[in-house]
């Protein structure tokens, strides 16, 4: 593959600077050509001539200079407007430079160097280096000149591109929210015993023995006098008896309730984009 670049500069100085930068970039001087109309070339030859490296002119017009041959009638008709435009630029004193870059690694560099000198017009065309010869002239035709008609008068069919299609997939993430159950811990309810002191007042009854000496009412002696006698009297009293009974005073119910809440989830999603930078270094939309 080769890239054929044709640029029109507003002045000879800009064209010379562009040619000089191209040569310094390693582009062969034989691949760089300058176009001048016949009348201007004659004037330049009288004044000392044009450098054989960069100056080319001829009597066949612009396309004859560009293709290195006399174009056919069909080619002239299909490309006459472009030819007239370039001829008008050249007649007006503009500088036309043609560069053939066969090294793919230097195509973008060449375009950048030419663009840096602000050409008023620039065209690019990719050409096949092993293009078939035309039946009419036996020489290859470039994309700038277009396809020529065969000698039978039938227009030549455009050949399909020999390149393969390269597909760049662009992916995009979608945010999908799912749910899963997680363990939030255990709620434990423990029953235990506490003690507290209590007081109650209770009335207790008791019996006690009292001994009292007194003067008898009767003074006669009974029959069992002078006999030993023992009398026992038991004393008694009430003491507190504590009994405790349990009763339910309160209940604690344990259950699980279903709850519902709305939570806002924040995250980022990625998306692949593509940018297109043409061979002139300009960014365009795909």
Buried (B, 14 or more C-beta within 10 A) or exposed (E): BBBBBBBBBBEEEBBBBBBBBBBEEEBBEEBBBBBBBEEBBEEBEEEEEBEEBBBBBBEBBBBBBBBBBBBBEBBBEBBBEBBEEBBEBBEEEBBBBBBBBBBEEBBBBBBBBBBEBEBEBBBBBBBBEEBEEBEBBEEBBBBBBBBBBBEEEEEBEEEEEEEEEEEEEEEEEEEEEEEEEEEEEEEEEEEEEEEEEEEEEEEEEEEEEEEEEEEEEEEEEEEEEEEEEEEEEEEEEEEEEEEEEEEEEEEEEEEEEEEEEEEEEEEEEEEEEEEEEEBEEEEEEE
